[in-house]
Amino acid sequence: MKERRHVPYTKFKAFLEEVGVKQSQLAKMLKKSPSALNQNLNGTGGDFSLSEVRCICIHFGISADDYFVYPEVSNSKQNEVAQ
């Protein structure tokens, strides 16, 4: 089994399945190979770039916070700003 470089995006993978989008379609949209996209999603390759996350969020009308940012990081950042 390959070592993970980051936590897999299981919630986003479930979203893709729910809306009927294949990984190969998303890979084509992001102009990358299906293999590279699969590694991004499963945490075994590099992470998505900011421009890729932006493209995904705009295309699907979703929030990066909901699918790509760990909630505990968002909450701690919000707490820092509130103090």
Biopython code that builds the backbone (N, CA, C, O; Angstrom):
import numpy as np
from Bio.PDB.StructureBuilder import StructureBuilder

atoms = [
    (1, "MET", "N", (0.843, -1.183, 0.000)),
    (1, "MET", "CA", (0.000, 0.000, 0.000)),
    (1, "MET", "C", (0.887, 1.244, 0.000)),
    (1, "MET", "O", (1.874, 1.315, 0.733)),
    (2, "LYS", "N", (0.527, 2.216, -0.824)),
    (2, "LYS", "CA", (1.283, 3.460, -0.905)),
    (2, "LYS", "C", (1.059, 4.315, 0.332)),
    (2, "LYS", "O", (-0.035, 4.352, 0.897)),
    (3, "GLU", "N", (2.119, 5.000, 0.738)),
    (3, "GLU", "CA", (2.016, 5.910, 1.875)),
    (3, "GLU", "C", (1.230, 7.148, 1.458)),
    (3, "GLU", "O", (1.407, 7.675, 0.360)),
    (4, "ARG", "N", (0.364, 7.599, 2.353)),
    (4, "ARG", "CA", (-0.447, 8.782, 2.055)),
    (4, "ARG", "C", (0.332, 10.047, 2.405)),
    (4, "ARG", "O", (0.994, 10.118, 3.441)),
    (5, "ARG", "N", (0.244, 11.031, 1.534)),
    (5, "ARG", "CA", (0.881, 12.320, 1.773)),
    (5, "ARG", "C", (-0.078, 13.290, 2.449)),
    (5, "ARG", "O", (0.351, 14.237, 3.109)),
    (6, "HIS", "N", (-1.357, 13.055, 2.286)),
    (6, "HIS", "CA", (-2.389, 13.861, 2.942)),
    (6, "HIS", "C", (-3.632, 13.001, 3.105)),
    (6, "HIS", "O", (-3.721, 11.917, 2.530)),
    (7, "VAL", "N", (-4.566, 13.471, 3.867)),
    (7, "VAL", "CA", (-5.811, 12.734, 4.120)),
    (7, "VAL", "C", (-6.614, 12.663, 2.823)),
    (7, "VAL", "O", (-6.741, 13.664, 2.117)),
    (8, "PRO", "N", (-7.157, 11.486, 2.506)),
    (8, "PRO", "CA", (-7.972, 11.376, 1.280)),
    (8, "PRO", "C", (-9.227, 12.247, 1.350)),
    (8, "PRO", "O", (-9.743, 12.538, 2.429)),
    (9, "TYR", "N", (-9.697, 12.647, 0.189)),
    (9, "TYR", "CA", (-10.890, 13.484, 0.098)),
    (9, "TYR", "C", (-12.129, 12.602, -0.071)),
    (9, "TYR", "O", (-12.769, 12.615, -1.123)),
    (10, "THR", "N", (-12.458, 11.847, 0.957)),
    (10, "THR", "CA", (-13.559, 10.901, 0.859)),
    (10, "THR", "C", (-14.909, 11.599, 0.675)),
    (10, "THR", "O", (-15.772, 11.099, -0.046)),
    (11, "LYS", "N", (-15.094, 12.748, 1.323)),
    (11, "LYS", "CA", (-16.368, 13.467, 1.192)),
    (11, "LYS", "C", (-16.542, 13.972, -0.239)),
    (11, "LYS", "O", (-17.640, 13.902, -0.791)),
    (12, "PHE", "N", (-15.471, 14.476, -0.841)),
    (12, "PHE", "CA", (-15.558, 14.951, -2.220)),
    (12, "PHE", "C", (-15.762, 13.788, -3.178)),
    (12, "PHE", "O", (-16.513, 13.916, -4.146)),
    (13, "LYS", "N", (-15.110, 12.656, -2.929)),
    (13, "LYS", "CA", (-15.313, 11.471, -3.771)),
    (13, "LYS", "C", (-16.772, 11.020, -3.702)),
    (13, "LYS", "O", (-17.349, 10.638, -4.720)),
    (14, "ALA", "N", (-17.369, 11.062, -2.511)),
    (14, "ALA", "CA", (-18.782, 10.690, -2.358)),
    (14, "ALA", "C", (-19.670, 11.679, -3.112)),
    (14, "ALA", "O", (-20.663, 11.282, -3.723)),
    (15, "PHE", "N", (-19.313, 12.970, -3.070)),
    (15, "PHE", "CA", (-20.061, 13.983, -3.804)),
    (15, "PHE", "C", (-20.026, 13.686, -5.303)),
    (15, "PHE", "O", (-21.059, 13.736, -5.972)),
    (16, "LEU", "N", (-18.848, 13.378, -5.828)),
    (16, "LEU", "CA", (-18.727, 13.069, -7.254)),
    (16, "LEU", "C", (-19.620, 11.896, -7.638)),
    (16, "LEU", "O", (-20.292, 11.922, -8.669)),
    (17, "GLU", "N", (-19.618, 10.883, -6.806)),
    (17, "GLU", "CA", (-20.459, 9.713, -7.078)),
    (17, "GLU", "C", (-21.942, 10.087, -7.032)),
    (17, "GLU", "O", (-22.731, 9.647, -7.868)),
    (18, "GLU", "N", (-22.303, 10.900, -6.051)),
    (18, "GLU", "CA", (-23.696, 11.310, -5.882)),
    (18, "GLU", "C", (-24.213, 12.086, -7.093)),
    (18, "GLU", "O", (-25.358, 11.903, -7.506)),
    (19, "VAL", "N", (-23.372, 12.952, -7.662)),
    (19, "VAL", "CA", (-23.807, 13.765, -8.801)),
    (19, "VAL", "C", (-23.489, 13.099, -10.140)),
    (19, "VAL", "O", (-23.757, 13.669, -11.198)),
    (20, "GLY", "N", (-22.921, 11.897, -10.096)),
    (20, "GLY", "CA", (-22.687, 11.129, -11.315)),
    (20, "GLY", "C", (-21.510, 11.590, -12.164)),
    (20, "GLY", "O", (-21.511, 11.418, -13.383)),
    (21, "VAL", "N", (-20.508, 12.176, -11.516)),
    (21, "VAL", "CA", (-19.319, 12.624, -12.245)),
    (21, "VAL", "C", (-18.214, 11.600, -12.048)),
    (21, "VAL", "O", (-17.860, 11.262, -10.918)),
    (22, "LYS", "N", (-17.672, 11.109, -13.153)),
    (22, "LYS", "CA", (-16.578, 10.141, -13.085)),
    (22, "LYS", "C", (-15.262, 10.870, -12.885)),
    (22, "LYS", "O", (-15.092, 12.013, -13.308)),
    (23, "GLN", "N", (-14.332, 10.181, -12.230)),
    (23, "GLN", "CA", (-13.022, 10.768, -12.005)),
    (23, "GLN", "C", (-12.350, 11.134, -13.327)),
    (23, "GLN", "O", (-11.629, 12.129, -13.400)),
    (24, "SER", "N", (-12.577, 10.348, -14.356)),
    (24, "SER", "CA", (-11.969, 10.644, -15.659)),
    (24, "SER", "C", (-12.503, 11.966, -16.219)),
    (24, "SER", "O", (-11.769, 12.706, -16.875)),
    (25, "GLN", "N", (-13.779, 12.260, -15.958)),
    (25, "GLN", "CA", (-14.356, 13.527, -16.410)),
    (25, "GLN", "C", (-13.740, 14.705, -15.658)),
    (25, "GLN", "O", (-13.431, 15.737, -16.253)),
    (26, "LEU", "N", (-13.564, 14.541, -14.343)),
    (26, "LEU", "CA", (-12.961, 15.597, -13.548)),
    (26, "LEU", "C", (-11.506, 15.803, -13.960)),
    (26, "LEU", "O", (-11.035, 16.937, -14.035)),
    (27, "ALA", "N", (-10.804, 14.720, -14.224)),
    (27, "ALA", "CA", (-9.410, 14.815, -14.657)),
    (27, "ALA", "C", (-9.310, 15.609, -15.960)),
    (27, "ALA", "O", (-8.425, 16.451, -16.115)),
    (28, "LYS", "N", (-10.207, 15.340, -16.880)),
    (28, "LYS", "CA", (-10.208, 16.065, -18.155)),
    (28, "LYS", "C", (-10.475, 17.548, -17.926)),
    (28, "LYS", "O", (-9.832, 18.398, -18.543)),
    (29, "MET", "N", (-11.415, 17.860, -17.044)),
    (29, "MET", "CA", (-11.733, 19.249, -16.730)),
    (29, "MET", "C", (-10.512, 19.972, -16.150)),
    (29, "MET", "O", (-10.277, 21.143, -16.451)),
    (30, "LEU", "N", (-9.741, 19.266, -15.319)),
    (30, "LEU", "CA", (-8.566, 19.864, -14.681)),
    (30, "LEU", "C", (-7.300, 19.737, -15.533)),
    (30, "LEU", "O", (-6.225, 20.189, -15.140)),
    (31, "LYS", "N", (-7.448, 19.114, -16.704)),
    (31, "LYS", "CA", (-6.325, 18.930, -17.634)),
    (31, "LYS", "C", (-5.173, 18.157, -16.992)),
    (31, "LYS", "O", (-4.014, 18.570, -17.043)),
    (32, "LYS", "N", (-5.535, 17.010, -16.381)),
    (32, "LYS", "CA", (-4.525, 16.141, -15.795)),
    (32, "LYS", "C", (-4.910, 14.698, -16.062)),
    (32, "LYS", "O", (-6.047, 14.419, -16.444)),
    (33, "SER", "N", (-3.996, 13.796, -15.869)),
    (33, "SER", "CA", (-4.288, 12.395, -16.145)),
    (33, "SER", "C", (-5.232, 11.828, -15.080)),
    (33, "SER", "O", (-5.233, 12.296, -13.942)),
    (34, "PRO", "N", (-6.027, 10.831, -15.443)),
    (34, "PRO", "CA", (-6.896, 10.196, -14.452)),
    (34, "PRO", "C", (-6.098, 9.617, -13.282)),
    (34, "PRO", "O", (-6.562, 9.631, -12.142)),
    (35, "SER", "N", (-4.908, 9.115, -13.566)),
    (35, "SER", "CA", (-4.056, 8.561, -12.518)),
    (35, "SER", "C", (-3.631, 9.640, -11.524)),
    (35, "SER", "O", (-3.673, 9.419, -10.314)),
    (36, "ALA", "N", (-3.220, 10.810, -12.030)),
    (36, "ALA", "CA", (-2.807, 11.910, -11.152)),
    (36, "ALA", "C", (-3.983, 12.389, -10.300)),
    (36, "ALA", "O", (-3.816, 12.685, -9.117)),
    (37, "LEU", "N", (-5.172, 12.465, -10.902)),
    (37, "LEU", "CA", (-6.352, 12.877, -10.144)),
    (37, "LEU", "C", (-6.660, 11.867, -9.051)),
    (37, "LEU", "O", (-6.952, 12.249, -7.918)),
    (38, "ASN", "N", (-6.599, 10.602, -9.376)),
    (38, "ASN", "CA", (-6.868, 9.560, -8.391)),
    (38, "ASN", "C", (-5.896, 9.661, -7.217)),
    (38, "ASN", "O", (-6.288, 9.477, -6.065)),
    (39, "GLN", "N", (-4.641, 9.951, -7.509)),
    (39, "GLN", "CA", (-3.652, 10.107, -6.435)),
    (39, "GLN", "C", (-3.976, 11.333, -5.581)),
    (39, "GLN", "O", (-3.813, 11.292, -4.361)),
    (40, "ASN", "N", (-4.431, 12.415, -6.198)),
    (40, "ASN", "CA", (-4.856, 13.594, -5.432)),
    (40, "ASN", "C", (-5.995, 13.225, -4.484)),
    (40, "ASN", "O", (-5.960, 13.545, -3.296)),
    (41, "LEU", "N", (-6.992, 12.554, -5.023)),
    (41, "LEU", "CA", (-8.181, 12.216, -4.237)),
    (41, "LEU", "C", (-7.873, 11.254, -3.095)),
    (41, "LEU", "O", (-8.443, 11.368, -2.010)),
    (42, "ASN", "N", (-6.971, 10.309, -3.344)),
    (42, "ASN", "CA", (-6.682, 9.274, -2.352)),
    (42, "ASN", "C", (-5.542, 9.613, -1.402)),
    (42, "ASN", "O", (-5.254, 8.856, -0.475)),
    (43, "GLY", "N", (-4.889, 10.759, -1.635)),
    (43, "GLY", "CA", (-3.840, 11.196, -0.727)),
    (43, "GLY", "C", (-2.496, 10.553, -0.961)),
    (43, "GLY", "O", (-1.578, 10.728, -0.160)),
    (44, "THR", "N", (-2.359, 9.810, -2.047)),
    (44, "THR", "CA", (-1.092, 9.126, -2.313)),
    (44, "THR", "C", (-0.166, 9.930, -3.208)),
    (44, "THR", "O", (1.003, 9.578, -3.364)),
    (45, "GLY", "N", (-0.668, 10.993, -3.792)),
    (45, "GLY", "CA", (0.142, 11.875, -4.632)),
    (45, "GLY", "C", (0.118, 13.266, -4.055)),
    (45, "GLY", "O", (-0.175, 13.456, -2.875)),
    (46, "GLY", "N", (0.423, 14.223, -4.876)),
    (46, "GLY", "CA", (0.375, 15.607, -4.433)),
    (46, "GLY", "C", (-1.049, 16.047, -4.146)),
    (46, "GLY", "O", (-2.014, 15.384, -4.524)),
    (47, "ASP", "N", (-1.153, 17.161, -3.480)),
    (47, "ASP", "CA", (-2.464, 17.723, -3.161)),
    (47, "ASP", "C", (-2.960, 18.544, -4.348)),
    (47, "ASP", "O", (-2.188, 18.845, -5.258)),
    (48, "PHE", "N", (-4.226, 18.905, -4.345)),
    (48, "PHE", "CA", (-4.760, 19.786, -5.369)),
    (48, "PHE", "C", (-4.124, 21.159, -5.223)),
    (48, "PHE", "O", (-3.833, 21.600, -4.111)),
    (49, "SER", "N", (-3.910, 21.831, -6.339)),
    (49, "SER", "CA", (-3.423, 23.212, -6.287)),
    (49, "SER", "C", (-4.598, 24.118, -5.943)),
    (49, "SER", "O", (-5.759, 23.726, -6.062)),
    (50, "LEU", "N", (-4.281, 25.324, -5.521)),
    (50, "LEU", "CA", (-5.328, 26.289, -5.202)),
    (50, "LEU", "C", (-6.188, 26.581, -6.424)),
    (50, "LEU", "O", (-7.408, 26.703, -6.312)),
    (51, "SER", "N", (-5.557, 26.692, -7.589)),
    (51, "SER", "CA", (-6.332, 26.965, -8.805)),
    (51, "SER", "C", (-7.240, 25.788, -9.160)),
    (51, "SER", "O", (-8.334, 25.993, -9.686)),
    (52, "GLU", "N", (-6.800, 24.558, -8.881)),
    (52, "GLU", "CA", (-7.657, 23.382, -9.132)),
    (52, "GLU", "C", (-8.847, 23.374, -8.187)),
    (52, "GLU", "O", (-9.973, 23.106, -8.607)),
    (53, "VAL", "N", (-8.606, 23.666, -6.915)),
    (53, "VAL", "CA", (-9.705, 23.715, -5.939)),
    (53, "VAL", "C", (-10.695, 24.807, -6.339)),
    (53, "VAL", "O", (-11.907, 24.601, -6.281)),
    (54, "ARG", "N", (-10.183, 25.953, -6.740)),
    (54, "ARG", "CA", (-11.051, 27.062, -7.176)),
    (54, "ARG", "C", (-11.903, 26.630, -8.368)),
    (54, "ARG", "O", (-13.108, 26.879, -8.394)),
    (55, "CYS", "N", (-11.286, 25.992, -9.342)),
    (55, "CYS", "CA", (-11.993, 25.523, -10.543)),
    (55, "CYS", "C", (-13.088, 24.521, -10.169)),
    (55, "CYS", "O", (-14.209, 24.609, -10.670)),
    (56, "ILE", "N", (-12.766, 23.581, -9.302)),
    (56, "ILE", "CA", (-13.735, 22.570, -8.861)),
    (56, "ILE", "C", (-14.917, 23.237, -8.158)),
    (56, "ILE", "O", (-16.076, 22.940, -8.451)),
    (57, "CYS", "N", (-14.610, 24.136, -7.235)),
    (57, "CYS", "CA", (-15.672, 24.783, -6.452)),
    (57, "CYS", "C", (-16.590, 25.626, -7.322)),
    (57, "CYS", "O", (-17.808, 25.606, -7.145)),
    (58, "ILE", "N", (-16.018, 26.361, -8.252)),
    (58, "ILE", "CA", (-16.840, 27.180, -9.150)),
    (58, "ILE", "C", (-17.682, 26.292, -10.055)),
    (58, "ILE", "O", (-18.874, 26.543, -10.231)),
    (59, "HIS", "N", (-17.080, 25.265, -10.626)),
    (59, "HIS", "CA", (-17.797, 24.382, -11.552)),
    (59, "HIS", "C", (-18.980, 23.672, -10.878)),
    (59, "HIS", "O", (-20.064, 23.576, -11.453)),
    (60, "PHE", "N", (-18.759, 23.179, -9.656)),
    (60, "PHE", "CA", (-19.808, 22.412, -8.978)),
    (60, "PHE", "C", (-20.641, 23.245, -8.012)),
    (60, "PHE", "O", (-21.618, 22.743, -7.456)),
    (61, "GLY", "N", (-20.277, 24.499, -7.801)),
    (61, "GLY", "CA", (-21.026, 25.347, -6.873)),
    (61, "GLY", "C", (-20.926, 24.862, -5.440)),
    (61, "GLY", "O", (-21.915, 24.870, -4.706)),
    (62, "ILE", "N", (-19.725, 24.435, -5.035)),
    (62, "ILE", "CA", (-19.514, 23.926, -3.675)),
    (62, "ILE", "C", (-18.501, 24.806, -2.951)),
    (62, "ILE", "O", (-17.816, 25.622, -3.567)),
    (63, "SER", "N", (-18.416, 24.630, -1.649)),
    (63, "SER", "CA", (-17.489, 25.390, -0.822)),
    (63, "SER", "C", (-16.212, 24.596, -0.577)),
    (63, "SER", "O", (-16.264, 23.404, -0.271)),
    (64, "ALA", "N", (-15.078, 25.253, -0.711)),
    (64, "ALA", "CA", (-13.792, 24.601, -0.413)),
    (64, "ALA", "C", (-13.747, 24.170, 1.054)),
    (64, "ALA", "O", (-13.169, 23.133, 1.378)),
    (65, "ASP", "N", (-14.354, 24.962, 1.936)),
    (65, "ASP", "CA", (-14.376, 24.603, 3.354)),
    (65, "ASP", "C", (-15.065, 23.266, 3.582)),
    (65, "ASP", "O", (-14.632, 22.474, 4.419)),
    (66, "ASP", "N", (-16.125, 23.015, 2.847)),
    (66, "ASP", "CA", (-16.892, 21.783, 3.040)),
    (66, "ASP", "C", (-16.174, 20.532, 2.530)),
    (66, "ASP", "O", (-16.375, 19.446, 3.073)),
    (67, "TYR", "N", (-15.353, 20.666, 1.513)),
    (67, "TYR", "CA", (-14.762, 19.496, 0.878)),
    (67, "TYR", "C", (-13.240, 19.410, 0.926)),
    (67, "TYR", "O", (-12.686, 18.319, 0.795)),
    (68, "PHE", "N", (-12.554, 20.534, 1.111)),
    (68, "PHE", "CA", (-11.092, 20.507, 1.006)),
    (68, "PHE", "C", (-10.338, 20.997, 2.231)),
    (68, "PHE", "O", (-9.148, 20.718, 2.370)),
    (69, "VAL", "N", (-11.001, 21.718, 3.119)),
    (69, "VAL", "CA", (-10.331, 22.244, 4.305)),
    (69, "VAL", "C", (-10.814, 21.467, 5.514)),
    (69, "VAL", "O", (-12.012, 21.222, 5.660)),
    (70, "TYR", "N", (-9.899, 21.083, 6.372)),
    (70, "TYR", "CA", (-10.296, 20.348, 7.575)),
    (70, "TYR", "C", (-11.107, 21.272, 8.470)),
    (70, "TYR", "O", (-10.683, 22.395, 8.742)),
    (71, "PRO", "N", (-12.253, 20.824, 8.925)),
    (71, "PRO", "CA", (-13.108, 21.684, 9.759)),
    (71, "PRO", "C", (-12.399, 22.203, 11.011)),
    (71, "PRO", "O", (-12.626, 23.346, 11.410)),
    (72, "GLU", "N", (-11.547, 21.389, 11.637)),
    (72, "GLU", "CA", (-10.886, 21.835, 12.861)),
    (72, "GLU", "C", (-9.909, 22.975, 12.563)),
    (72, "GLU", "O", (-9.681, 23.828, 13.421)),
    (73, "VAL", "N", (-9.336, 23.001, 11.372)),
    (73, "VAL", "CA", (-8.458, 24.108, 10.995)),
    (73, "VAL", "C", (-9.298, 25.359, 10.802)),
    (73, "VAL", "O", (-8.941, 26.430, 11.292)),
    (74, "SER", "N", (-10.400, 25.232, 10.098)),
    (74, "SER", "CA", (-11.281, 26.383, 9.877)),
    (74, "SER", "C", (-11.780, 26.947, 11.201)),
    (74, "SER", "O", (-11.793, 28.162, 11.400)),
    (75, "ASN", "N", (-12.191, 26.057, 12.107)),
    (75, "ASN", "CA", (-12.708, 26.514, 13.390)),
    (75, "ASN", "C", (-11.640, 27.215, 14.199)),
    (75, "ASN", "O", (-11.917, 28.247, 14.810)),
    (76, "SER", "N", (-10.432, 26.691, 14.222)),
    (76, "SER", "CA", (-9.376, 27.332, 15.000)),
    (76, "SER", "C", (-9.022, 28.685, 14.404)),
    (76, "SER", "O", (-8.758, 29.636, 15.140)),
    (77, "LYS", "N", (-9.013, 28.782, 13.078)),
    (77, "LYS", "CA", (-8.742, 30.071, 12.434)),
    (77, "LYS", "C", (-9.845, 31.067, 12.777)),
    (77, "LYS", "O", (-9.567, 32.240, 13.027)),
    (78, "GLN", "N", (-11.094, 30.606, 12.791)),
    (78, "GLN", "CA", (-12.204, 31.493, 13.132)),
    (78, "GLN", "C", (-12.084, 31.952, 14.580)),
    (78, "GLN", "O", (-12.363, 33.110, 14.891)),
    (79, "ASN", "N", (-11.671, 31.051, 15.463)),
    (79, "ASN", "CA", (-11.505, 31.409, 16.873)),
    (79, "ASN", "C", (-10.382, 32.419, 17.052)),
    (79, "ASN", "O", (-10.495, 33.326, 17.876)),
    (80, "GLU", "N", (-9.291, 32.274, 16.287)),
    (80, "GLU", "CA", (-8.181, 33.222, 16.383)),
    (80, "GLU", "C", (-8.637, 34.621, 15.971)),
    (80, "GLU", "O", (-8.269, 35.609, 16.607)),
    (81, "VAL", "N", (-9.433, 34.704, 14.916)),
    (81, "VAL", "CA", (-9.904, 35.998, 14.431)),
    (81, "VAL", "C", (-10.871, 36.623, 15.428)),
    (81, "VAL", "O", (-10.864, 37.838, 15.625)),
    (82, "ALA", "N", (-11.702, 35.798, 16.057)),
    (82, "ALA", "CA", (-12.704, 36.299, 16.998)),
    (82, "ALA", "C", (-12.086, 36.860, 18.272)),
    (82, "ALA", "O", (-12.681, 37.717, 18.925)),
    (83, "GLN", "N", (-10.892, 36.381, 18.632)),
    (83, "GLN", "CA", (-10.281, 36.817, 19.898)),
    (83, "GLN", "C", (-9.635, 38.122, 19.818)),
    (83, "GLN", "O", (-9.086, 38.601, 20.810)),
]
sb = StructureBuilder()
sb.init_structure("model")
sb.init_model(0)
sb.init_chain("A")
sb.init_seg("    ")
for serial, (resi, resn, name, xyz) in enumerate(atoms, 1):
    if name == "N":
        sb.init_residue(resn, " ", resi, " ")
    sb.init_atom(name, np.array(xyz, "f"), 0.0, 1.0, " ", f" {name:<3s}", serial, name[0])
structure = sb.get_structure()
